[in-house]
Amino acid sequence: MKAWIPHEHGRSMLGDIPDGVTVQCAPAPDQLPSDPSGVRFWVPPFLAPAEVVGLAAELPDLRVVQLLTAGAEVWAGRLPDGVLLCDARGVHDSPTAEWVVAAILARLRAFPLFARAQPRHEWAYAEATPTDELFGKRVLIVGAGSVGAALVARLLPFEVELTLVARTARPAEGVHGVADLPGLLPAADIVVLLVPLTDLTRGLVDARFLAAMRDGALLVNAARGPVADTDALVAELTTGRLSAALDVTDPEPLPAGHPLWDLPNVLITPHVGGSVRGLLPRAYRLAGEQLRRLVAGEPLINEVVDGY
């Protein structure tokens, strides 16, 4: 059997390759290393666009698609029958949680303002101080999966008050359901979005959601851009009542001239939450484990069900 991966140097990161498996580098649909027959295990490129999904239909022996991303919205429901879709849940927990903490601190401690002042050689003490602080803040985390758990571990030392929300409530764990959001939003100083993009979460953050947030609250989106309605987001942020830190946008990339760029209360990064040096070694370790499980006839992990 053949296994296709998107990086030549990924071969050494897979670990032990089972006997009878040929690993080949397929960086893009127009750069295929061999005839598609015999490919049973495919790792597509990181953050592959929707058009790459079509290649799956041209691989007659394909059995597993192993993503390098935790999000599977581009792939879910679009693969041929009999092909198992697995995501990279767990791979991005640490870097994404780090980005959220960094973004929160940057917004609260006015780092964007100071960064803008630096090229002008301005000592902007009087302009920004006193800044806000993270200590004692009430943080609402919408998305209680593995990234949410990693974020909880990193926020606890800041002595914040944490509330978690999942698709359905888990009372034994103290986790609320999405239906509880209207009652939770007005009490939160910071709202962090970590949910997968599904039919249920698309547009979750709409005008009503934003209106329910307390004055001065910070919205942090480390999920996917379409989880928030962009028009509603622009309308609310333009008033200055809320602020935001966005690693993802809709559309993405955010086009030049979009009003979000110019809002002083918005921090934007170009979808870099999981893009760290340790990404590929962690992702390929997972892919190697999955490949060995497939060959051994063992159940695979991280199977995508109902879109995530």
ABEGO torsion letter per residue (X at the ends): XBBBBABAAAAAAAEBBBBGBBBBBBABAABBABBABGBABBBBBBGBBAAAAAAAAABAABABBBBABABAAAABGABBBGBBBBBABGAAAAAAAAAAAAAAAAAAAGAAAAAAAAAAGBBAAAAAOBBBBABGBBBBBBGABAAAAAAAAAAAAAGBBBBBBBABBBAAAGBBBAAAAAAAAAABABBBBABBBBAAABGABBAAAAAABBBGBBBBBABBAAABBAAAAAAAAAAGABBBBBABBOBOBBBBGBAAAABAABBBBBGAAABBAAAAAAAAAAAAAAAAAAAAGBBBBGBBBGGX
